[in-house]
């Protein structure tokens, strides 16, 4: 496998989008300070109504030219810490055999899978001609290793099973991929994306309007609808605990066509997997699947619909115990049940969704997968802990951070840092607040900040991106 072509497929918001040489959504300090009205900013990203799996043209087209390397995102959709040099996480991978696949993450994942197919075929042909210069003793021709974050895993698995990519694949690694969707997608498609928990007063006042505009924008993105949960995620109040239905049974206020499309998208893939297995002489996938995910953070798993149609969002199992996940994707959905037999075959760590592609989160796990080690040799430690933090804050107004699952007496501190060299580091200690919680508050100026929550004895670090805007 050392001589294989390695392809990295990022997740939603993980690619820079540009038009006419201008960055459309990596927000500048001027934008965050209110120089560009949010509605105008969001309109730059919208797609035409009814685009389906087509490609945008004219004023809707963009250039998706490189991975995001700095923190960015849209509060209520996803905040992204940016991707590190992925080749640095893999020992022995040459620059010539590594391919990053940036793409327009607004578009239908079927279309993106076709683009991935074309890119992989072109790059594999190039590498096949040259690889023996570097690996003269290789016993076979190179195949493809796909490393995918978040939605990138949905793109890659569609390419593998529906577009013939399985014939040249050696390994698929999914990292925080919502294999069965995520209930958080219901939030940002129904105007509830920016949760008001932990927000300051001014930020909470902004959250409603931003959530509505974000829902309007995201409903133009076919890809976002394909993140909806296809597991049974919806509950009526008063029904027995543990009784849930799927989105085709209980109406949560989403367009019918959007709900039908996400189920059709998954059904197409699942049917292709079964058909391909039936044609296989040993009834096995021709490539290996490794599944990595985050655990230990409160994660929206379900939706509750009141008799009046109001929505509530559940991150507690039957309103008692918290669901575990990476803060965005529940563990049950991050598990590739279509390829693996049990949850213990996956690799888990205690980090959040936006931090999963990092050396401290899974660098050793990824390197272990790449070199064929067992999942059981790379389990998360017992010293991991969960955090909750708002994605949105207002300049000058304090916002809260909560750490859960931290042993009593263990020191924990929270720090805000910025890529702006003139911005000072902002730090506070978290203190005990009952119910196995530590709390603290921070205040910052406009910008996209990296929140680092660090526990000592032993040292464990959690990170998240926070957008701080100037109230208008």
ZANUDO-576898 format. One record per residue (C-alpha): residue number from 1; residue in three letters; x, y, z. Coordinates in pm, whole numbers, always signed. Layout:
<rs>
R,NUM,ALA,X,Y,Z .
...
</rs>
This chain:
<rs>
R,1,UNK,+0,+0,+0 .
R,2,UNK,+297,+233,+41 .
R,3,UNK,+306,+287,-336 .
R,4,UNK,-67,+366,-374 .
R,5,UNK,-212,+700,-478 .
R,6,UNK,-352,+883,-174 .
R,7,UNK,-651,+1114,-232 .
R,8,UNK,-790,+1347,+36 .
R,9,UNK,-1157,+1449,+5 .
R,10,UNK,-1256,+1734,+243 .
R,11,UNK,-1594,+1795,+400 .
R,12,UNK,-1857,+2064,+362 .
R,13,UNK,-1711,+2419,+392 .
R,14,UNK,-1361,+2267,+360 .
R,15,UNK,-1284,+2418,+16 .
R,16,UNK,-1226,+2782,-71 .
R,17,UNK,-1489,+2915,-314 .
R,18,UNK,-1398,+3211,-535 .
R,19,UNK,-1563,+3413,-809 .
R,20,UNK,-1387,+3668,-1029 .
R,21,UNK,-1076,+3632,-813 .
R,22,UNK,-1260,+3716,-489 .
R,23,UNK,-1305,+3484,-196 .
R,24,UNK,-1679,+3439,-143 .
R,25,UNK,-1701,+3325,+211 .
R,26,UNK,-1370,+3315,+401 .
R,27,UNK,-1482,+3609,+609 .
R,28,UNK,-1253,+3908,+651 .
R,29,UNK,-1238,+4127,+964 .
R,30,UNK,-1427,+4395,+772 .
R,31,UNK,-1714,+4156,+701 .
R,32,UNK,-1724,+4045,+1063 .
R,33,UNK,-1725,+4404,+1179 .
R,34,UNK,-2033,+4471,+969 .
R,35,UNK,-1889,+4630,+654 .
R,36,UNK,-2069,+4372,+438 .
R,37,UNK,-2434,+4304,+535 .
R,38,UNK,-2491,+3934,+616 .
R,39,UNK,-2776,+3898,+363 .
R,40,UNK,-2556,+4024,+80 .
R,41,UNK,-2278,+3795,+194 .
R,42,UNK,-2504,+3488,+192 .
R,43,UNK,-2657,+3578,-143 .
R,44,UNK,-2313,+3543,-303 .
R,45,UNK,-2322,+3172,-222 .
R,46,UNK,-2679,+3085,-323 .
R,47,UNK,-2754,+2846,-609 .
R,48,UNK,-3045,+2879,-854 .
R,49,UNK,-3369,+2710,-756 .
R,50,UNK,-3414,+2356,-885 .
R,51,UNK,-3051,+2299,-986 .
R,52,UNK,-3072,+1930,-884 .
R,53,UNK,-2755,+1746,-980 .
R,54,UNK,-2665,+2003,-1245 .
R,55,UNK,-2365,+2234,-1255 .
R,56,UNK,-2415,+2610,-1195 .
R,57,UNK,-2336,+2854,-1473 .
R,58,UNK,-2288,+3227,-1514 .
R,59,UNK,-2318,+3430,-1194 .
R,60,UNK,-2371,+3116,-982 .
R,61,UNK,-2050,+2940,-1085 .
R,62,UNK,-1744,+2944,-859 .
R,63,UNK,-1384,+2827,-861 .
R,64,UNK,-1320,+2564,-594 .
R,65,UNK,-944,+2580,-604 .
R,66,UNK,-787,+2482,-272 .
R,67,UNK,-848,+2340,+73 .
R,68,UNK,-921,+2576,+358 .
R,69,UNK,-618,+2597,+585 .
R,70,UNK,-746,+2856,+832 .
R,71,UNK,-1053,+2854,+1057 .
R,72,UNK,-1368,+2962,+879 .
R,73,UNK,-1731,+2861,+835 .
R,74,UNK,-2088,+2972,+879 .
R,75,UNK,-2236,+2966,+1232 .
R,76,UNK,-2529,+2731,+1239 .
R,77,UNK,-2397,+2528,+945 .
R,78,UNK,-2044,+2430,+1035 .
R,79,UNK,-1737,+2602,+1171 .
R,80,UNK,-1417,+2455,+1029 .
R,81,UNK,-1074,+2477,+1189 .
R,82,UNK,-909,+2435,+851 .
R,83,UNK,-708,+2142,+727 .
R,84,UNK,-342,+2085,+814 .
R,85,UNK,-91,+1939,+572 .
R,86,UNK,-253,+1596,+549 .
R,87,UNK,+59,+1434,+406 .
R,88,UNK,+230,+1528,+733 .
R,89,UNK,-3,+1288,+913 .
R,90,UNK,+116,+994,+702 .
R,91,UNK,+468,+865,+734 .
R,92,UNK,+634,+798,+400 .
R,93,UNK,+381,+947,+155 .
R,94,UNK,+555,+1138,-124 .
R,95,UNK,+419,+1467,-259 .
R,96,UNK,+391,+1304,-602 .
R,97,UNK,+153,+1037,-475 .
R,98,UNK,-79,+1266,-278 .
R,99,UNK,-378,+1445,-430 .
R,100,UNK,-608,+1693,-257 .
R,101,UNK,-955,+1712,-411 .
R,102,UNK,-1112,+2056,-346 .
R,103,UNK,-1468,+2084,-476 .
R,104,UNK,-1778,+2303,-473 .
R,105,UNK,-1939,+2170,-156 .
R,106,UNK,-2275,+2333,-239 .
R,107,UNK,-2347,+2088,-519 .
R,108,UNK,-2521,+1751,-532 .
R,109,UNK,-2289,+1481,-401 .
R,110,UNK,-2365,+1269,-708 .
R,111,UNK,-2216,+1538,-930 .
R,112,UNK,-1915,+1577,-702 .
R,113,UNK,-1864,+1200,-710 .
R,114,UNK,-1846,+1215,-1090 .
R,115,UNK,-1586,+1491,-1063 .
R,116,UNK,-1393,+1279,-814 .
R,117,UNK,-1406,+988,-1057 .
R,118,UNK,-1253,+1196,-1336 .
R,119,UNK,-983,+1337,-1108 .
R,120,UNK,-885,+999,-964 .
R,121,UNK,-869,+834,-1306 .
R,122,UNK,-644,+1110,-1437 .
R,123,UNK,-414,+1114,-1133 .
R,124,UNK,-392,+736,-1106 .
R,125,UNK,-288,+713,-1472 .
R,126,UNK,-18,+974,-1407 .
R,127,UNK,+110,+801,-1093 .
R,128,UNK,+103,+454,-1252 .
R,129,UNK,+345,+573,-1518 .
R,130,UNK,+588,+714,-1261 .
R,131,UNK,+558,+514,-937 .
R,132,UNK,+836,+260,-1006 .
R,133,UNK,+1085,+545,-1006 .
R,134,UNK,+1013,+569,-634 .
R,135,UNK,+901,+212,-553 .
R,136,UNK,+1099,-22,-780 .
R,137,UNK,+1022,-330,-568 .
R,138,UNK,+642,-287,-562 .
R,139,UNK,+470,-619,-631 .
R,140,UNK,+163,-476,-806 .
R,141,UNK,+36,-162,-973 .
R,142,UNK,-77,+122,-747 .
R,143,UNK,-436,+145,-634 .
R,144,UNK,-621,+426,-459 .
R,145,UNK,-640,+518,-90 .
R,146,UNK,-924,+763,-16 .
R,147,UNK,-909,+965,+307 .
R,148,UNK,-1233,+1157,+358 .
R,149,UNK,-1357,+1403,+616 .
R,150,UNK,-1726,+1450,+693 .
R,151,UNK,-1940,+1481,+378 .
R,152,UNK,-1636,+1386,+171 .
R,153,UNK,-1700,+1027,+279 .
R,154,UNK,-2047,+1034,+121 .
R,155,UNK,-1892,+1159,-204 .
R,156,UNK,-1622,+891,-200 .
R,157,UNK,-1843,+596,-119 .
R,158,UNK,-2084,+696,-400 .
R,159,UNK,-1787,+707,-638 .
R,160,UNK,-1667,+365,-520 .
R,161,UNK,-1993,+172,-538 .
R,162,UNK,-2204,+361,-794 .
R,163,UNK,-1937,+477,-1041 .
R,164,UNK,-1696,+183,-1047 .
R,165,UNK,-1425,+326,-823 .
R,166,UNK,-1419,+3,-621 .
R,167,UNK,-1221,-164,-901 .
R,168,UNK,-907,+39,-828 .
R,169,UNK,-951,+117,-456 .
R,170,UNK,-734,-29,-183 .
R,171,UNK,-865,+158,+122 .
R,172,UNK,-1143,+400,+218 .
R,173,UNK,-1095,+598,+539 .
R,174,UNK,-1398,+797,+659 .
R,175,UNK,-1347,+1052,+936 .
R,176,UNK,-1662,+1190,+1098 .
R,177,UNK,-1870,+1097,+794 .
R,178,UNK,-2248,+1104,+855 .
R,179,UNK,-2311,+765,+691 .
R,180,UNK,-2678,+781,+797 .
R,181,UNK,-2703,+1158,+811 .
R,182,UNK,-2716,+1393,+1107 .
R,183,UNK,-3010,+1553,+1286 .
R,184,UNK,-2810,+1876,+1303 .
R,185,UNK,-2895,+1918,+932 .
R,186,UNK,-3261,+1954,+1031 .
R,187,UNK,-3159,+2244,+1252 .
R,188,UNK,-2990,+2453,+986 .
R,189,UNK,-3248,+2371,+719 .
R,190,UNK,-3539,+2484,+941 .
R,191,UNK,-3393,+2808,+1077 .
R,192,UNK,-3267,+2665,+1408 .
R,193,UNK,-2902,+2635,+1311 .
R,194,UNK,-2757,+2876,+1564 .
R,195,UNK,-2862,+2720,+1893 .
R,196,UNK,-2914,+2978,+2169 .
R,197,UNK,-2751,+2771,+2441 .
R,198,UNK,-2446,+2951,+2589 .
R,199,UNK,-2504,+3262,+2374 .
R,200,UNK,-2487,+3608,+2522 .
R,201,UNK,-2794,+3834,+2507 .
R,202,UNK,-2687,+4021,+2193 .
R,203,UNK,-2571,+3707,+2018 .
R,204,UNK,-2902,+3536,+2095 .
R,205,UNK,-3086,+3830,+1940 .
R,206,UNK,-2881,+3786,+1620 .
R,207,UNK,-2917,+3409,+1612 .
R,208,UNK,-3281,+3397,+1500 .
R,209,UNK,-3235,+3619,+1196 .
R,210,UNK,-2910,+3451,+1098 .
R,211,UNK,-3072,+3109,+1134 .
R,212,UNK,-3355,+3206,+899 .
R,213,UNK,-3118,+3347,+636 .
R,214,UNK,-2896,+3042,+666 .
R,215,UNK,-3192,+2808,+614 .
R,216,UNK,-3295,+3005,+305 .
R,217,UNK,-2940,+2975,+170 .
R,218,UNK,-2886,+2607,+257 .
R,219,UNK,-3211,+2502,+91 .
R,220,UNK,-3050,+2604,-239 .
R,221,UNK,-2761,+2361,-176 .
R,222,UNK,-2843,+2002,-284 .
R,223,UNK,-2550,+1875,-77 .
R,224,UNK,-2692,+2004,+251 .
R,225,UNK,-3023,+1823,+201 .
R,226,UNK,-2822,+1503,+154 .
R,227,UNK,-2691,+1542,+510 .
R,228,UNK,-3038,+1490,+659 .
R,229,UNK,-3083,+1182,+881 .
R,230,UNK,-3220,+871,+716 .
R,231,UNK,-3228,+691,+1050 .
R,232,UNK,-3540,+719,+1269 .
R,233,UNK,-3477,+1061,+1419 .
R,234,UNK,-3818,+1223,+1479 .
R,235,UNK,-4040,+1184,+1787 .
R,236,UNK,-4381,+1314,+1886 .
R,237,UNK,-4422,+1430,+2247 .
R,238,UNK,-4611,+1177,+2454 .
R,239,UNK,-4504,+877,+2249 .
R,240,UNK,-4323,+598,+2436 .
R,241,UNK,-3957,+663,+2512 .
R,242,UNK,-3737,+532,+2237 .
R,243,UNK,-4017,+555,+1975 .
R,244,UNK,-3898,+742,+1668 .
R,245,UNK,-4000,+774,+1303 .
R,246,UNK,-3803,+889,+1001 .
R,247,UNK,-3847,+1211,+805 .
R,248,UNK,-4079,+1048,+551 .
R,249,UNK,-4335,+977,+826 .
R,250,UNK,-4329,+1287,+1047 .
R,251,UNK,-4326,+1634,+890 .
R,252,UNK,-4063,+1872,+1031 .
R,253,UNK,-4130,+2151,+782 .
R,254,UNK,-3883,+2049,+512 .
R,255,UNK,-3967,+2043,+139 .
R,256,UNK,-4095,+1701,+35 .
R,257,UNK,-3859,+1689,-263 .
R,258,UNK,-3560,+1745,-36 .
R,259,UNK,-3660,+1460,+196 .
R,260,UNK,-3727,+1228,-97 .
R,261,UNK,-3390,+1311,-250 .
R,262,UNK,-3184,+1223,+59 .
R,263,UNK,-3356,+885,+92 .
R,264,UNK,-3309,+821,-282 .
R,265,UNK,-2941,+918,-254 .
R,266,UNK,-2881,+664,+23 .
R,267,UNK,-3098,+398,-140 .
R,268,UNK,-2900,+425,-465 .
R,269,UNK,-2578,+367,-275 .
R,270,UNK,-2712,+81,-61 .
R,271,UNK,-2859,-94,-364 .
R,272,UNK,-2529,-60,-550 .
R,273,UNK,-2337,-210,-255 .
R,274,UNK,-2565,-517,-245 .
R,275,UNK,-2558,-563,-623 .
R,276,UNK,-2180,-537,-629 .
R,277,UNK,-2144,-784,-343 .
R,278,UNK,-2367,-1036,-518 .
R,279,UNK,-2139,-1021,-821 .
R,280,UNK,-1829,-1065,-608 .
R,281,UNK,-1697,-1424,-597 .
R,282,UNK,-1629,-1407,-220 .
R,283,UNK,-1917,-1169,-125 .
R,284,UNK,-1669,-916,+11 .
R,285,UNK,-1572,-559,-70 .
R,286,UNK,-1256,-546,-283 .
R,287,UNK,-1117,-264,-66 .
R,288,UNK,-1077,-216,+308 .
R,289,UNK,-1289,+36,+502 .
R,290,UNK,-1160,+215,+810 .
R,291,UNK,-1402,+429,+1007 .
R,292,UNK,-1279,+703,+1243 .
R,293,UNK,-1501,+927,+1452 .
R,294,UNK,-1530,+1151,+1755 .
R,295,UNK,-1703,+1068,+2082 .
R,296,UNK,-1776,+1219,+2419 .
R,297,UNK,-1946,+1543,+2310 .
R,298,UNK,-2318,+1623,+2342 .
R,299,UNK,-2452,+1575,+1989 .
R,300,UNK,-2796,+1641,+1841 .
R,301,UNK,-2941,+1302,+1754 .
R,302,UNK,-3314,+1358,+1724 .
R,303,UNK,-3597,+1602,+1664 .
R,304,UNK,-3918,+1629,+1859 .
R,305,UNK,-4232,+1773,+1693 .
R,306,UNK,-4496,+1933,+1914 .
R,307,UNK,-4868,+1917,+1829 .
R,308,UNK,-4840,+2273,+1699 .
R,309,UNK,-4551,+2185,+1473 .
R,310,UNK,-4276,+2350,+1679 .
R,311,UNK,-3943,+2170,+1673 .
R,312,UNK,-3716,+2076,+1959 .
R,313,UNK,-3378,+1908,+1929 .
R,314,UNK,-3259,+1618,+2139 .
R,315,UNK,-2907,+1549,+2254 .
R,316,UNK,-3011,+1320,+2537 .
R,317,UNK,-3109,+956,+2497 .
R,318,UNK,-3473,+936,+2608 .
R,319,UNK,-3414,+1266,+2791 .
R,320,UNK,-3177,+1100,+3040 .
R,321,UNK,-2827,+1020,+2914 .
R,322,UNK,-2639,+1231,+2658 .
R,323,UNK,-2588,+1098,+2310 .
R,324,UNK,-2225,+1074,+2221 .
R,325,UNK,-2062,+1199,+1906 .
R,326,UNK,-1829,+1470,+1779 .
R,327,UNK,-2073,+1754,+1844 .
R,328,UNK,-2206,+1730,+1486 .
R,329,UNK,-2232,+1363,+1387 .
R,330,UNK,-2362,+1100,+1634 .
R,331,UNK,-2139,+797,+1682 .
R,332,UNK,-2409,+567,+1542 .
R,333,UNK,-2409,+760,+1214 .
R,334,UNK,-2031,+802,+1195 .
R,335,UNK,-2008,+421,+1202 .
R,336,UNK,-1990,+268,+852 .
R,337,UNK,-2245,-5,+915 .
R,338,UNK,-2260,-89,+544 .
R,339,UNK,-1900,-214,+556 .
R,340,UNK,-1815,-306,+917 .
R,341,UNK,-1977,-552,+1154 .
R,342,UNK,-1954,-386,+1495 .
R,343,UNK,-1878,-52,+1657 .
R,344,UNK,-1557,-196,+1803 .
R,345,UNK,-1419,-223,+1449 .
R,346,UNK,-1422,+156,+1422 .
R,347,UNK,-1165,+390,+1576 .
R,348,UNK,-1288,+655,+1818 .
R,349,UNK,-1124,+953,+1978 .
R,350,UNK,-1249,+1229,+2204 .
R,351,UNK,-1234,+1520,+1961 .
R,352,UNK,-1489,+1742,+1792 .
R,353,UNK,-1597,+1734,+1428 .
R,354,UNK,-1387,+2025,+1304 .
R,355,UNK,-1077,+1898,+1485 .
R,356,UNK,-1087,+1539,+1363 .
R,357,UNK,-837,+1602,+1083 .
R,358,UNK,-541,+1695,+1301 .
R,359,UNK,-236,+1525,+1440 .
R,360,UNK,-353,+1540,+1801 .
R,361,UNK,-699,+1407,+1713 .
R,362,UNK,-623,+1120,+1484 .
R,363,UNK,-275,+1147,+1338 .
R,364,UNK,-159,+827,+1508 .
R,365,UNK,-487,+652,+1420 .
R,366,UNK,-462,+746,+1053 .
R,367,UNK,-100,+639,+1038 .
R,368,UNK,-197,+309,+1203 .
R,369,UNK,-473,+249,+946 .
R,370,UNK,-242,+333,+660 .
R,371,UNK,+12,+81,+788 .
R,372,UNK,-244,-192,+855 .
R,373,UNK,-266,-192,+1236 .
R,374,UNK,-574,-305,+1428 .
R,375,UNK,-851,-68,+1536 .
R,376,UNK,-820,-204,+1888 .
R,377,UNK,-466,-69,+1909 .
R,378,UNK,-583,+289,+1861 .
R,379,UNK,-873,+340,+2100 .
R,380,UNK,-950,+678,+2257 .
R,381,UNK,-808,+738,+2602 .
R,382,UNK,-1007,+744,+2924 .
R,383,UNK,-891,+1101,+2992 .
R,384,UNK,-1083,+1261,+2703 .
R,385,UNK,-1361,+1506,+2786 .
R,386,UNK,-1640,+1689,+2607 .
R,387,UNK,-1689,+2059,+2547 .
R,388,UNK,-1975,+2285,+2444 .
R,389,UNK,-1918,+2631,+2299 .
R,390,UNK,-2125,+2871,+2086 .
R,391,UNK,-2037,+2908,+1720 .
R,392,UNK,-2146,+3273,+1729 .
R,393,UNK,-2058,+3556,+1968 .
R,394,UNK,-2079,+3934,+1967 .
R,395,UNK,-1772,+4152,+2011 .
R,396,UNK,-1737,+4273,+2368 .
R,397,UNK,-2004,+4039,+2507 .
R,398,UNK,-1895,+3739,+2719 .
R,399,UNK,-1984,+3389,+2603 .
R,400,UNK,-1969,+3066,+2800 .
R,401,UNK,-1768,+2745,+2755 .
R,402,UNK,-1863,+2419,+2925 .
R,403,UNK,-1640,+2115,+2977 .
R,404,UNK,-1800,+1786,+3076 .
R,405,UNK,-1660,+1454,+3194 .
R,406,UNK,-1352,+1609,+3359 .
R,407,UNK,-1224,+1439,+3674 .
R,408,UNK,-1266,+1648,+3988 .
R,409,UNK,-963,+1863,+4065 .
R,410,UNK,-818,+1840,+3714 .
R,411,UNK,-709,+2190,+3595 .
R,412,UNK,-878,+2311,+3276 .
R,413,UNK,-819,+2639,+3091 .
R,414,UNK,-976,+2794,+2781 .
R,415,UNK,-782,+3013,+2537 .
R,416,UNK,-880,+3215,+2229 .
R,417,UNK,-618,+3269,+1959 .
R,418,UNK,-633,+3435,+1617 .
R,419,UNK,-434,+3417,+1295 .
R,420,UNK,-409,+3795,+1319 .
R,421,UNK,-63,+3849,+1473 .
R,422,UNK,-183,+4173,+1633 .
R,423,UNK,-464,+4000,+1823 .
R,424,UNK,-381,+3915,+2184 .
R,425,UNK,-430,+3569,+2332 .
R,426,UNK,-734,+3560,+2562 .
R,427,UNK,-737,+3310,+2846 .
R,428,UNK,-951,+3201,+3140 .
R,429,UNK,-964,+2912,+3387 .
R,430,UNK,-1276,+2693,+3399 .
R,431,UNK,-1427,+2632,+3743 .
R,432,UNK,-1660,+2368,+3884 .
R,433,UNK,-2028,+2437,+3818 .
R,434,UNK,-2202,+2115,+3932 .
R,435,UNK,-2323,+1808,+3743 .
R,436,UNK,-1971,+1710,+3648 .
R,437,UNK,-1931,+2041,+3464 .
R,438,UNK,-1667,+2311,+3447 .
R,439,UNK,-1759,+2654,+3314 .
R,440,UNK,-1587,+2973,+3212 .
R,441,UNK,-1647,+3279,+2996 .
R,442,UNK,-1445,+3470,+2738 .
R,443,UNK,-1480,+3802,+2555 .
R,444,UNK,-1320,+3888,+2219 .
R,445,UNK,-1326,+4135,+1931 .
R,446,UNK,-1448,+4063,+1575 .
R,447,UNK,-1281,+3771,+1401 .
R,448,UNK,-1278,+3395,+1367 .
R,449,UNK,-1104,+3264,+1676 .
R,450,UNK,-972,+2922,+1768 .
R,451,UNK,-1099,+2816,+2108 .
R,452,UNK,-859,+2575,+2280 .
R,453,UNK,-976,+2399,+2596 .
R,454,UNK,-688,+2218,+2764 .
R,455,UNK,-700,+1983,+3061 .
R,456,UNK,-385,+1889,+3249 .
R,457,UNK,-266,+1574,+3426 .
R,458,UNK,-263,+1430,+3164 .
R,459,UNK,-272,+1695,+2892 .
R,460,UNK,-574,+1666,+2659 .
R,461,UNK,-671,+1940,+2413 .
R,462,UNK,-1008,+2016,+2252 .
R,463,UNK,-1052,+2282,+1985 .
R,464,UNK,-1340,+2461,+1813 .
R,465,UNK,-1380,+2767,+1592 .
R,466,UNK,-1589,+3060,+1715 .
R,467,UNK,-1705,+3351,+1498 .
R,468,UNK,-1725,+3687,+1677 .
R,469,UNK,-1917,+3959,+1493 .
R,470,UNK,-1984,+4325,+1555 .
R,471,UNK,-2347,+4384,+1654 .
R,472,UNK,-2519,+4628,+1419 .
</rs>
